[in-house]
Structure formats: structure tokens, C-alpha cells
Amino acid sequence: MIDPWLLERLVCPATRTPLRYDDTAGELISDEARLAYPVRDGVPVLLIEAARPL
């Protein structure tokens, strides 16, 4: 789970748009970029190279 305070401040590095947290997959989703960023051990990995396309 991502802290709601932190989630409000995180943006997609590719588009600078807000991210949403997918609790089922444990990923941060950028709807604008159609990318899913992993969250490893509670730490968001906001590297475009680490994201997977949706």
C-alpha cells in the first residue's frame, strides 16, 4: 500500500500527470502514458525503463 499523502504528490516521469495505485497488481498506473510502474518493498520505482506498457 502507498501512503495517500505520497500518492497525491507522485507524478509520471514521462507525462508529469498524476498516478493511481492499483492495489491488486501493486503498481502505480499512468493512464496518460499507458505505463505501470512497479512498487518494490513499498518503494515506487519511477523509472521509465522499469515501467511496463499497458
C-alpha positions in Angstrom: 0.0 0.0 0.0 1.2 3.5 -0.8 0.7 6.3 1.7 -2.1 8.5 0.4 -0.1 11.7 1.2 2.8 10.4 -1.0 0.4 9.2 -3.8 -1.0 12.8 -4.1 2.5 14.1 -4.8 3.8 11.4 -7.2 3.6 12.0 -11.0 4.5 10.0 -14.0 8.1 10.9 -15.1 7.1 10.7 -18.8 4.0 12.9 -18.7 4.1 14.7 -15.4 0.5 13.6 -14.8 -0.9 12.0 -11.5 -0.6 8.3 -10.9 -3.1 6.0 -9.4 -2.3 2.9 -7.3 -3.5 -0.5 -8.4 -3.7 -2.4 -5.2 -4.3 -5.8 -6.9 -1.1 -5.6 -9.1 0.9 -3.5 -6.6 1.8 -0.9 -9.3 1.4 2.8 -10.0 -0.5 3.4 -13.2 -0.1 6.3 -15.6 -3.3 6.4 -17.6 -1.9 9.1 -19.8 1.3 7.3 -20.7 -0.3 3.8 -20.5 2.5 2.6 -18.3 2.6 0.7 -15.0 5.5 1.5 -12.6 6.4 -1.2 -10.1 6.4 -0.8 -6.3 9.2 -2.8 -4.7 9.3 -3.3 -1.0 7.0 -0.3 -0.6 9.2 2.0 -2.7 7.9 3.3 -6.1 10.3 2.7 -8.9 9.6 5.7 -11.2 12.0 4.9 -14.0 10.6 4.8 -17.5 12.9 1.9 -18.2 11.4 -0.1 -15.3 7.7 0.5 -16.4 5.8 -2.0 -18.3 3.4 -1.0 -21.1 -0.4 -1.4 -20.5 
